[in-house]
Amino acid sequence: MTAVDQLRVKIFADGADLPGMLEMYRQPYIKGFTTNPTLMRKAGIADYRAFATQVLQAIPDRPISFEVFSDEFTEMARQAREIASWGSNVYVKVPVTNTKREPAFDIIRRLSADGIKVNVTALMTLAQVGAVARALDPATPACVSVFAGRIADTGVDPVPLMTEAVKRLGIAPKAELIWASPRELLNVFQADAIGCHIITVTSDILKKLTLVGRDLSEYSLETVKMFFSDAAQAGFAI
């Protein structure tokens, strides 16, 4: 198995807890960060701008994505331009559609043409990948987040879809495909194997990186010892 420091796929930490983000920032294998309104709400963030300012002061030299939160495209564009002004390492997350199922391709096209680095998010179909790729300006860096984990949650193997997504994104030379919402550490190695550019990883999965390369016989014995110890401590008797 490929060692973590030899992976081609870039690992981005996904979260909105500043102390946790700073802990990940100290890890050389963390190449960037992503946030979203749901994670920020769970972290108790009340002031969006103040939180972003704190993060960007602490992490000035790695890509960080902050998401717009309007459902109207005019306001969405205004928010995107404001967020982009916060730092040169900022990518603006724009949903592939609004809640009315109206595609955001026009706003993506305008923002990208103006040199704003977008991270188009919540994609789950190859048709969406193709449409976004065509909307991106070839001279502007961008990210395209396909939610492979949510695809897997529906019972569909995301690997073939993500493999094809890499190919379809090829028409946008400065765009990078993100394997979003992974469900297990194995997804990091799957993303690497198919040539996916980035994978966003939450702290619970990142903690499992210490298991990479573990001898399975020893891991088996450790598991047996855990069951034995827990049964003993519980005082079970039959």
Backbone bond lengths (Angstrom), bond angles and torsions (degrees), N, CA, C in turn:
res aa  C-N    CA-C-N  psi(-1)  N-CA   C-N-CA  omega(-1)  CA-C   N-CA-C  phi
1 M - - - 1.467 - - 1.520 109.45 -
2 T 1.328 116.86 140.04 1.451 122.18 -179.28 1.521 111.01 -63.46
3 A 1.341 116.81 133.80 1.463 120.98 176.10 1.526 109.14 -68.00
4 V 1.327 115.56 152.59 1.463 120.25 -176.42 1.519 111.27 -58.03
5 D 1.330 117.02 -40.34 1.460 119.60 -177.45 1.527 112.97 -75.76
6 Q 1.321 117.45 -2.02 1.460 121.12 178.23 1.531 112.64 -110.92
7 L 1.313 116.84 4.04 1.453 120.74 179.07 1.532 110.54 -68.35
8 R 1.317 115.63 142.21 1.466 120.00 174.17 1.525 110.87 -83.21
9 V 1.324 117.11 -34.81 1.452 120.38 179.23 1.531 109.19 -67.14
10 K 1.333 116.11 138.05 1.457 120.80 178.68 1.527 109.58 -87.75
11 I 1.321 116.28 133.79 1.456 121.74 179.96 1.522 109.13 -95.16
12 F 1.339 116.05 120.79 1.459 122.54 174.70 1.529 108.09 -107.70
13 A 1.327 117.17 136.31 1.456 121.59 176.75 1.522 109.05 -82.36
14 D 1.316 116.24 133.83 1.459 122.89 -177.53 1.521 108.80 -110.14
15 G 1.327 117.38 115.76 1.460 119.88 -179.44 1.511 111.51 174.57
16 A 1.336 115.95 176.65 1.456 120.56 -179.80 1.522 111.12 -141.60
17 D 1.317 115.81 25.23 1.459 121.99 177.00 1.519 107.04 -103.46
18 L 1.343 117.78 110.57 1.459 121.00 -172.46 1.531 113.29 -58.03
19 P 1.335 120.28 -46.56 1.471 118.53 177.27 1.531 112.20 -58.50
20 G 1.328 116.50 -40.36 1.457 119.98 178.20 1.511 111.97 -66.50
21 M 1.333 116.57 -38.09 1.459 120.42 177.64 1.530 110.71 -64.44
22 L 1.329 116.12 -40.02 1.465 119.56 -179.79 1.524 111.06 -68.07
23 E 1.335 116.08 -34.71 1.468 119.60 175.69 1.528 110.00 -62.87
24 M 1.332 116.81 -42.62 1.460 120.56 178.16 1.525 111.58 -68.87
25 Y 1.324 116.83 -32.24 1.470 121.46 179.80 1.525 111.18 -60.73
26 R 1.329 115.51 -28.83 1.472 119.55 179.76 1.527 112.51 -76.52
27 Q 1.328 117.01 -8.69 1.457 120.70 -179.86 1.529 109.52 -92.86
28 P 1.323 118.50 121.29 1.468 120.09 -176.06 1.517 114.04 -64.76
29 Y 1.338 118.19 -20.52 1.460 119.82 -178.72 1.536 112.14 -82.54
30 I 1.327 117.90 -7.93 1.467 121.03 175.24 1.522 107.85 -87.14
31 K 1.322 116.34 112.03 1.465 121.47 -172.57 1.525 113.77 -98.10
32 G 1.341 118.14 -7.48 1.451 120.59 179.93 1.520 110.51 -176.93
33 F 1.337 115.90 -178.23 1.460 121.50 -174.78 1.522 110.38 -140.37
34 T 1.323 116.01 148.73 1.459 121.99 172.56 1.526 109.43 -132.47
35 T 1.311 115.27 148.47 1.465 122.09 175.21 1.527 107.36 -132.86
36 N 1.309 116.27 173.19 1.468 121.05 170.17 1.524 108.20 -159.24
37 P 1.335 118.26 163.39 1.467 120.11 -177.03 1.523 114.14 -58.10
38 T 1.316 118.12 -33.65 1.462 120.79 179.91 1.527 110.89 -65.65
39 L 1.339 116.97 -46.17 1.461 120.75 178.10 1.524 111.03 -64.11
40 M 1.335 116.60 -39.11 1.457 120.25 179.89 1.528 111.21 -66.08
41 R 1.319 116.09 -39.42 1.471 119.32 178.12 1.525 110.40 -64.90
42 K 1.330 117.24 -42.77 1.461 120.79 178.89 1.526 111.65 -63.17
43 A 1.333 115.90 -30.66 1.471 120.50 -179.76 1.526 111.93 -83.31
44 G 1.323 116.55 -2.11 1.458 120.19 177.96 1.514 114.41 80.14
45 I 1.337 117.44 21.03 1.460 120.92 179.82 1.530 109.00 -72.25
46 A 1.339 116.76 125.90 1.455 121.28 179.89 1.524 112.11 -108.17
47 D 1.335 117.04 -31.17 1.463 122.02 -178.14 1.520 108.72 -113.09
48 Y 1.316 116.29 103.08 1.468 121.95 -174.42 1.528 111.03 -59.71
49 R 1.344 116.63 -51.15 1.453 120.84 -176.53 1.532 111.57 -63.57
50 A 1.327 116.68 -42.53 1.469 119.84 -178.97 1.524 110.70 -63.30
51 F 1.335 116.41 -41.53 1.464 120.04 178.44 1.525 110.47 -62.92
52 A 1.322 117.29 -47.45 1.465 120.99 -179.77 1.517 111.40 -60.83
53 T 1.337 116.37 -39.48 1.466 120.32 179.17 1.524 110.87 -62.42
54 Q 1.331 116.50 -43.80 1.466 121.01 178.11 1.527 110.83 -60.59
55 V 1.316 115.99 -46.03 1.456 120.66 -177.87 1.525 110.90 -62.74
56 L 1.325 116.37 -45.98 1.465 120.21 -175.61 1.528 112.28 -71.14
57 Q 1.324 116.94 -28.63 1.465 119.38 174.00 1.522 110.78 -68.85
58 A 1.333 115.97 -36.21 1.465 120.66 -177.97 1.520 112.28 -82.91
59 I 1.336 117.09 -29.33 1.473 122.09 -176.46 1.531 107.96 -128.97
60 P 1.329 117.28 81.71 1.464 119.58 -174.23 1.520 115.31 -91.27
61 D 1.331 117.05 -6.16 1.470 118.83 -166.87 1.529 114.85 -127.60
62 R 1.330 117.73 16.40 1.454 120.81 173.55 1.520 109.10 -132.44
63 P 1.326 118.37 148.84 1.467 120.41 -178.54 1.521 111.77 -59.49
64 I 1.338 115.36 137.13 1.460 121.89 177.70 1.528 108.35 -136.07
65 S 1.318 116.19 131.15 1.462 120.82 179.53 1.522 110.88 -104.60
66 F 1.346 115.47 128.88 1.459 122.93 172.02 1.527 107.62 -120.39
67 E 1.325 116.33 141.81 1.473 120.01 -170.71 1.521 113.20 -103.60
68 V 1.336 115.76 142.96 1.463 120.56 169.89 1.527 108.18 -68.61
69 F 1.332 116.62 160.22 1.466 118.34 -178.34 1.518 113.39 -134.51
70 S 1.342 117.51 5.84 1.457 119.93 174.14 1.528 109.93 -80.31
71 D 1.327 115.66 155.65 1.465 120.74 175.87 1.525 111.57 -104.11
72 E 1.339 116.20 -4.72 1.466 121.77 178.97 1.521 108.79 -103.71
73 F 1.310 116.77 132.38 1.455 120.64 -170.52 1.527 113.67 -64.63
74 T 1.323 118.70 -34.86 1.467 120.02 178.59 1.522 110.88 -63.44
75 E 1.332 115.87 -46.50 1.463 120.15 178.04 1.523 111.08 -70.42
76 M 1.312 116.52 -34.74 1.461 120.85 176.92 1.531 110.27 -59.04
77 A 1.321 116.02 -43.30 1.471 120.30 179.75 1.520 110.73 -65.27
78 R 1.345 116.77 -41.23 1.465 119.84 178.68 1.529 110.75 -61.65
79 Q 1.341 116.01 -46.11 1.460 120.17 178.77 1.524 111.02 -61.32
80 A 1.327 116.11 -41.19 1.468 119.99 -178.82 1.524 111.15 -61.05
81 R 1.325 117.00 -43.54 1.460 120.24 -179.77 1.530 111.24 -67.46
82 E 1.324 116.28 -37.14 1.459 120.19 176.98 1.530 110.61 -64.91
83 I 1.322 116.95 -48.42 1.466 120.74 -179.45 1.522 110.91 -61.44
84 A 1.333 117.07 -41.26 1.464 120.92 -179.43 1.524 111.78 -62.08
85 S 1.325 117.17 -27.41 1.467 120.87 -177.88 1.526 112.59 -75.33
86 W 1.327 117.05 -9.87 1.458 119.94 -175.94 1.525 113.96 -73.92
87 G 1.312 117.96 -20.76 1.461 118.81 179.72 1.514 112.67 179.87
88 S 1.319 116.20 153.25 1.469 120.52 -178.43 1.519 112.56 -71.16
89 N 1.340 116.71 -17.21 1.462 120.51 179.43 1.528 112.40 -95.51
90 V 1.335 116.90 8.97 1.469 121.39 -176.37 1.528 111.15 -88.34
91 Y 1.323 114.95 131.60 1.463 122.93 167.09 1.528 106.99 -108.90
92 V 1.314 116.77 138.89 1.461 121.08 -178.90 1.526 109.69 -99.15
93 K 1.326 116.06 119.00 1.456 120.00 178.88 1.527 109.40 -79.77
94 V 1.319 114.49 124.19 1.462 122.66 178.79 1.522 107.77 -123.29
95 P 1.335 118.90 125.24 1.468 119.98 179.23 1.519 111.46 -67.21
96 V 1.319 116.00 147.96 1.468 120.38 -176.62 1.529 111.84 -65.18
97 T 1.317 117.32 -26.49 1.470 122.67 172.88 1.524 107.55 -140.59
98 N 1.335 116.10 168.97 1.469 118.89 167.77 1.526 108.63 -92.00
99 T 1.326 117.23 -174.38 1.466 119.42 -175.76 1.531 112.41 -71.21
100 K 1.337 116.33 -11.98 1.469 120.49 178.69 1.529 111.29 -91.50
101 R 1.306 116.62 9.82 1.462 123.50 -178.79 1.535 112.79 68.96
102 E 1.314 116.72 16.01 1.465 120.51 177.54 1.529 108.90 -82.20
103 P 1.322 118.58 124.96 1.465 120.39 -176.93 1.520 112.52 -66.23
104 A 1.317 115.41 146.40 1.468 121.82 -177.86 1.527 112.17 -97.77
105 F 1.332 117.98 18.54 1.466 121.08 -173.11 1.532 112.70 -61.33
106 D 1.331 118.00 -37.27 1.460 120.25 -179.14 1.525 111.84 -65.28
107 I 1.334 116.59 -44.69 1.463 119.12 179.38 1.527 110.58 -67.53
108 I 1.317 116.39 -37.00 1.466 120.13 176.77 1.529 109.55 -61.22
109 R 1.318 116.15 -43.00 1.472 121.06 -179.74 1.525 110.96 -62.17
110 R 1.331 117.17 -44.77 1.456 120.58 -177.70 1.523 111.67 -67.82
111 L 1.319 116.46 -44.66 1.464 119.80 -179.39 1.527 110.98 -63.84
112 S 1.317 116.48 -46.19 1.459 120.63 -179.42 1.522 111.18 -63.25
113 A 1.319 116.72 -39.81 1.471 121.03 178.94 1.520 111.58 -63.98
114 D 1.333 116.34 -28.49 1.461 121.06 179.08 1.525 112.77 -87.60
115 G 1.322 116.29 8.48 1.458 120.35 176.03 1.510 115.16 84.74
116 I 1.327 118.04 10.54 1.460 121.29 178.51 1.522 109.45 -84.97
117 K 1.312 115.26 128.14 1.462 120.63 -179.10 1.532 108.98 -79.42
118 V 1.319 116.06 112.97 1.458 120.67 -179.84 1.525 110.23 -102.60
119 N 1.322 113.53 153.60 1.455 122.04 170.42 1.517 104.98 -123.14
120 V 1.320 115.87 96.15 1.468 120.01 -176.53 1.527 108.16 -76.34
121 T 1.323 116.26 125.86 1.455 120.32 -167.05 1.525 113.42 -121.60
122 A 1.321 114.98 163.59 1.478 124.73 175.64 1.520 113.59 73.10
123 L 1.349 118.12 23.90 1.467 120.67 175.59 1.525 110.04 -76.40
124 M 1.345 115.44 146.23 1.456 119.74 175.99 1.525 113.31 -143.22
125 T 1.329 117.76 0.68 1.466 119.52 179.26 1.521 110.05 -128.22
126 L 1.328 115.09 155.86 1.467 120.13 177.86 1.527 111.04 -69.16
127 A 1.325 117.47 -29.95 1.461 120.20 176.18 1.524 110.40 -61.62
128 Q 1.321 116.72 -40.61 1.461 120.68 176.93 1.526 110.95 -64.54
129 V 1.324 116.55 -42.42 1.474 120.23 179.52 1.523 110.27 -59.44
130 G 1.331 116.87 -46.35 1.456 120.86 -179.40 1.513 112.36 -62.41
131 A 1.334 117.08 -43.14 1.460 120.93 -179.00 1.524 111.35 -66.20
132 V 1.322 117.00 -40.67 1.465 120.42 178.20 1.523 110.46 -66.15
133 A 1.317 116.99 -42.88 1.468 120.70 179.92 1.525 111.04 -58.37
134 R 1.320 116.26 -39.50 1.466 120.16 179.39 1.527 112.25 -70.89
135 A 1.331 117.03 -25.23 1.465 121.00 -178.75 1.526 112.84 -82.44
136 L 1.315 117.93 -20.73 1.460 121.28 -175.29 1.519 111.57 -77.21
137 D 1.330 115.67 141.65 1.458 120.76 175.88 1.528 108.61 -75.41
138 P 1.331 118.79 130.20 1.469 120.53 -176.57 1.524 114.16 -64.13
139 A 1.338 117.29 -15.71 1.466 119.87 -178.14 1.521 113.25 -97.54
140 T 1.335 117.71 -4.40 1.461 120.88 -175.08 1.521 111.44 -111.55
141 P 1.329 118.26 126.84 1.463 120.00 176.46 1.525 111.45 -59.06
142 A 1.319 115.95 146.57 1.462 120.87 -179.82 1.518 109.45 -156.81
143 C 1.316 115.05 162.51 1.463 121.85 172.44 1.526 108.37 -125.24
144 V 1.322 115.48 148.36 1.460 121.86 177.40 1.521 107.13 -128.04
145 S 1.332 115.96 112.65 1.467 121.46 -173.71 1.527 111.21 -97.24
146 V 1.320 115.58 109.18 1.464 120.98 175.34 1.526 107.69 -99.95
147 F 1.318 116.32 125.37 1.465 120.96 -173.11 1.533 110.68 -83.15
148 A 1.330 113.66 76.01 1.463 120.49 -176.66 1.525 111.85 -60.39
149 G 1.328 116.87 -36.24 1.456 119.36 179.90 1.508 112.85 -64.32
150 R 1.305 116.77 -40.74 1.471 120.17 178.04 1.523 110.81 -69.85
151 I 1.325 116.54 -33.78 1.463 119.91 174.35 1.526 109.41 -60.92
152 A 1.329 116.48 -45.13 1.468 120.96 178.88 1.521 111.39 -62.56
153 D 1.336 116.78 -33.49 1.464 120.68 179.76 1.530 112.05 -62.23
154 T 1.328 117.68 -22.08 1.467 121.12 179.47 1.528 112.14 -87.97
155 G 1.341 116.65 1.84 1.454 120.50 -179.29 1.512 113.81 91.47
156 V 1.318 117.89 7.48 1.467 122.63 -179.94 1.525 109.56 -100.97
157 D 1.331 116.22 131.95 1.459 121.11 176.49 1.526 108.36 -68.82
158 P 1.342 118.80 117.95 1.461 119.45 -176.62 1.523 114.24 -79.04
159 V 1.334 118.66 -13.90 1.466 120.37 -173.26 1.529 112.22 -61.59
160 P 1.348 120.45 -49.55 1.467 118.60 178.09 1.530 112.85 -60.41
161 L 1.330 116.40 -39.63 1.466 119.78 -179.88 1.528 110.18 -64.83
162 M 1.325 117.47 -44.35 1.457 120.66 -179.02 1.529 110.99 -67.71
163 T 1.317 116.94 -34.41 1.467 120.80 176.82 1.524 110.32 -61.76
164 E 1.328 116.37 -44.62 1.458 120.54 178.32 1.525 111.15 -69.47
165 A 1.332 117.30 -33.70 1.466 120.67 178.99 1.523 111.16 -62.68
166 V 1.330 117.23 -38.28 1.469 120.76 176.25 1.525 109.59 -57.20
167 K 1.337 116.44 -44.22 1.464 120.66 -178.56 1.530 111.16 -65.86
168 R 1.324 116.70 -45.08 1.465 120.27 -176.22 1.520 112.08 -67.57
169 L 1.317 116.54 -27.10 1.454 119.78 179.38 1.529 111.68 -78.59
170 G 1.315 115.96 -6.16 1.462 120.39 -178.32 1.514 113.96 -62.15
171 I 1.334 118.60 -21.07 1.465 120.53 179.62 1.527 111.69 -75.70
172 A 1.333 116.86 -10.14 1.470 121.88 176.55 1.526 107.14 -112.62
173 P 1.322 117.96 91.18 1.470 121.02 -168.06 1.521 115.87 -62.76
174 K 1.330 118.82 -21.64 1.461 120.03 -179.60 1.525 112.43 -105.86
175 A 1.323 115.99 11.22 1.469 120.14 178.64 1.520 110.36 -93.12
176 E 1.327 115.77 144.60 1.464 122.07 177.92 1.524 109.04 -120.84
177 L 1.326 115.18 136.31 1.455 120.68 178.36 1.520 110.09 -85.47
178 I 1.337 115.84 131.32 1.464 121.68 176.09 1.523 109.42 -106.05
179 W 1.334 115.71 126.49 1.471 121.82 168.40 1.520 105.35 -82.38
180 A 1.320 117.08 102.18 1.463 121.84 -174.25 1.524 111.17 -98.63
181 S 1.307 114.95 156.61 1.472 125.30 177.47 1.527 113.39 54.20
182 P 1.338 118.76 49.76 1.471 119.53 177.07 1.520 110.64 -62.64
183 R 1.317 115.26 152.87 1.456 120.83 -177.88 1.528 113.72 -107.56
184 E 1.335 117.10 -16.60 1.459 120.41 -178.32 1.522 109.18 -156.14
185 L 1.336 115.52 163.26 1.459 120.65 -177.54 1.525 111.84 -61.35
186 L 1.323 116.99 -31.81 1.460 121.18 178.99 1.521 111.31 -53.83
187 N 1.338 117.10 -31.92 1.464 120.68 -178.87 1.522 112.25 -59.90
188 V 1.328 117.45 -30.83 1.471 120.64 177.80 1.524 109.75 -61.16
189 F 1.312 116.81 -43.47 1.464 121.00 -177.53 1.531 111.16 -76.64
190 Q 1.333 116.62 -30.84 1.467 119.40 174.05 1.525 110.39 -66.00
191 A 1.322 116.39 -43.90 1.459 120.62 178.68 1.523 110.92 -61.82
192 D 1.312 116.17 -40.97 1.460 120.75 179.01 1.525 111.13 -63.89
193 A 1.316 116.74 -41.73 1.465 121.46 -175.71 1.520 112.69 -65.49
194 I 1.341 117.67 -32.10 1.470 119.48 -177.11 1.526 112.41 -92.76
195 G 1.328 117.60 0.02 1.454 119.98 179.02 1.510 114.68 85.06
196 C 1.338 117.58 17.97 1.463 120.85 174.90 1.525 108.17 -65.10
197 H 1.312 117.16 142.75 1.457 120.58 -172.15 1.528 113.64 -79.49
198 I 1.342 115.98 -39.69 1.467 121.55 -172.59 1.520 109.17 -140.02
199 I 1.346 116.37 147.93 1.458 120.41 167.89 1.518 107.50 -132.30
200 T 1.330 116.19 132.41 1.460 120.66 176.73 1.523 108.45 -90.35
201 V 1.326 116.39 132.19 1.460 120.80 -172.30 1.521 109.86 -131.91
202 T 1.326 116.11 130.98 1.456 121.41 177.43 1.525 110.46 -82.13
203 S 1.325 116.17 165.50 1.466 121.23 -174.01 1.527 112.65 -61.84
204 D 1.346 117.90 -34.38 1.462 119.49 -178.11 1.527 111.48 -65.63
205 I 1.339 117.09 -33.03 1.461 120.05 177.33 1.531 110.21 -80.17
206 L 1.324 116.92 -37.25 1.466 120.30 179.75 1.531 111.58 -59.93
207 K 1.329 116.26 -32.82 1.466 120.06 179.81 1.533 111.63 -62.86
208 K 1.330 116.95 -22.84 1.458 120.45 -177.64 1.529 112.65 -82.96
209 L 1.333 117.32 -3.75 1.462 119.50 -179.90 1.529 112.03 -60.31
210 T 1.336 116.74 -26.18 1.467 120.12 178.97 1.531 111.68 -67.00
211 L 1.336 116.98 -15.77 1.469 120.51 -179.43 1.523 112.65 -85.22
212 V 1.321 116.95 -11.56 1.473 119.59 -176.37 1.525 110.75 -61.12
213 G 1.335 115.33 127.58 1.459 121.11 179.63 1.517 113.90 83.60
214 R 1.314 116.90 5.32 1.467 120.81 -177.87 1.533 110.50 -63.13
215 D 1.332 117.80 138.77 1.453 122.14 174.88 1.530 108.81 -66.93
216 L 1.334 117.15 122.47 1.461 120.55 -172.60 1.523 112.54 -70.76
217 S 1.326 117.39 -29.74 1.467 119.22 176.57 1.528 110.30 -65.27
218 E 1.340 115.41 -42.64 1.464 119.29 178.41 1.518 111.13 -68.05
219 Y 1.334 116.35 -36.86 1.460 120.79 179.01 1.527 110.30 -65.99
220 S 1.337 116.05 -36.22 1.459 121.05 176.11 1.527 110.58 -62.22
221 L 1.339 115.89 -46.92 1.463 119.94 -179.68 1.527 110.65 -63.04
222 E 1.307 117.13 -40.58 1.461 120.89 178.40 1.521 111.06 -60.78
223 T 1.337 116.42 -37.13 1.462 120.69 178.94 1.522 111.21 -67.56
224 V 1.328 116.37 -41.99 1.467 120.80 177.03 1.531 110.29 -60.67
225 K 1.340 116.48 -43.70 1.469 120.71 179.39 1.522 111.12 -63.07
226 M 1.331 117.10 -36.39 1.458 120.41 178.81 1.523 110.67 -63.65
227 F 1.362 117.00 -46.33 1.454 120.33 179.26 1.536 110.87 -61.42
228 F 1.335 116.19 -43.60 1.467 120.79 -179.45 1.528 110.74 -62.12
229 S 1.332 116.30 -46.20 1.461 120.85 -178.46 1.514 111.57 -63.87
230 D 1.323 117.39 -43.38 1.459 120.27 -178.82 1.529 111.61 -65.97
231 A 1.332 116.79 -38.52 1.462 119.66 177.49 1.516 111.63 -64.88
232 A 1.345 115.44 -39.67 1.462 119.73 179.55 1.529 110.92 -66.27
233 Q 1.340 115.86 -44.55 1.451 119.44 -178.85 1.524 112.29 -66.90
234 A 1.338 115.97 -28.83 1.465 119.48 177.73 1.522 112.13 -77.88
235 G 1.332 117.48 -14.28 1.463 121.55 179.04 1.516 113.26 70.63
236 F 1.346 116.68 31.23 1.454 119.51 -177.67 1.541 110.79 -65.71
237 A 1.315 114.99 144.04 1.460 122.24 175.44 1.521 108.94 -147.45
238 I 1.334 116.33 146.86 1.472 120.69 178.53 1.534 108.63 -124.41
